[in-house]
């Protein structure tokens, strides 16, 4: 026993010494990327692309179509509980590191602010040519260096059910409904009307979690300013609002992205007694329409298509978006850069992407092994104003417009997109916001008090950010 | 030392070399590296790391997040270990009992072991779906009048902890049954026969024969379960939001470590400090188990010859 403690103490002393002398080799500094200015006549090689959805796989196949000698190896890792972020972080700088990574709005800044992404300033002139929305470029840049670009701009909107609006509010006209939800007070009044309407089986929203983004987008300051955590008054507003929605039964209590939340989109939501329930509205951004609302509007027996309308809702906001960047030190950096250019800054690709050119037949002609659900339906809102202007009118009588009872969503998003503020995003948003979920859920449930909620949340944040200065909780 | 003797020794070293090398690389080095990292502020997203002394450890005790995680881990492990060993013992006694002569013991044993073969991710997803707000358990409970209205099971601390305990128990008791049964069948039948001739009751045989001879096996089960329990991760991580919700009640040591590793910049230095403390805590407890359950034959020479025999083997 004595000998054991002796060995242990020597080991401790030794490791402290070594740790003090030199930092343990965690990451080898990446080799300088070969500088090749002239693009090769024909691109070839293998490119490793990691992403958290299958969207970019479609573009990867199209990229292979344009450059037949290129082989894109695509890896999809979900990010529900942060698996993707962890995996990429652990792989960066090692031999298993991908060449190109997709970065979601919640954590893109963390990467852009790090040393791990390659400088993509060469591609900046293209953003002027394509008139990429400035906020998209801003989010992908840090200290004047562009490190990531996005094919999307993601202003948010408020989608509501026309039938419920007619029944409970007396009209389904977008302008009139907008007036009824124009600010938070009016929104709450309208929610009360919807609750007391008919047999009382309508919820105004699926979950207040959807409304986190609108509130956060209207803060004065980002989460972190000069190493201090900032709890903007809008955060407290959000907590109060979420509690009000829960206590008054204006929300369905389904968890966001769970079965119950999706069921509200196609009228198959039933409470535990089997009573059908309906959800009046969903807060969703550009991508929410083609990827979330439309695919979930049909069940085996129901179809809510055509019964939706789209307005700005109580607050302007943006939500999500996918940026692509090249990992510094990638051996295929030129090819990787070419891929980023194709995905985010190529007029033809963006047009094809938004207008539904990438059908299964199109993709299978390039790669016969394409999965059957890989097709990209039209309607995703792209980051280039040049492309947006050219294609907006093509959505006038599209399936998208039919889904919204004749509204052209593209035109509406085009109006909202320039007002998006990219400066509120910081590298720590994801972890700070995730840390709020659990205490907030307990508070909404009535299990803990508001003060306990703030204390738990700030403790959790402190544990994930050793260097952050945490303020006193706003409620004690 | 003569040459021939050296050669003999040399072969011995050669034979154990694979294990020693494997242990040094995959066993000792990670432990050492974790220790070294725990004194630094290393992150995955920055290239420079500084020596910060014991600051990571100080931070762990600055609030009660770490203490809460340790508490959760112990609660969940103890609540799962007691029924696990209890039921494994009971089943093993029934299965090995020469009077009961239960048929198809192999089949039962395989059935009890089956949950262990399931992927934790799918088990957690299954339970998550069952117990969600709009899930089948709520439908059943409300329609049969067992609950007045639907409840958020996975936002209730006792229910969620209970689910983790149940899943851990359900997945692992089959394994314990196999080990305990192996231990029981290795006890010579003659001992029981002799005891029966002497008129011993079942409970006397259990306490005087089975338990003492099973002790080495029980210590093994105890220690391996403790080590596994202190490192509990997959089910509590996957069942709710990966942060141990609700109310951080199923946030175990390893989830906290993982959160520090996975958060924002990937603070692996801070995460390592959690790992080091789990290591120390587990080591102390395991050594304690060995110490308190050690064979006391030498101290008490008058003990029965059964347990003496077991140490000679």
Interface residues (C-beta under 8 A of the other chain):
Chain A: X11 X12 X15 X16 X18 X19 X20 X23 X24 X26 X27 X29 X81 X82 X85 X86 X89 X90 X92 X110 X111 X114 X115 X116 X253 X254 X255 X258 X259 X260 X263 X269 X270 X271 X272 X273 X274 X427 X428 X430 X431 X434 X435 X437 X438 X439 X441 X442 X445 X447 X448 X456 X459 X460 X462 X463 X464 X465 X466 X467
Chain B: X32 X33 X35 X36 X37 X39 X40 X41 X42 X44 X45 X46 X47 X48 X49 X50 X51 X53 X55 X56 X59 X62 X63 X64 X65 X66 X129 X132 X133 X134 X135 X138 X139 X141 X142 X143 X147 X149 X150 X152 X155 X156 X157 X237 X238 X240 X241 X242 X243 X244 X245 X246 X247 X248 X256 X258 X259 X260 X261 X262 X263 X264 X265 X266 X267 X268 X270
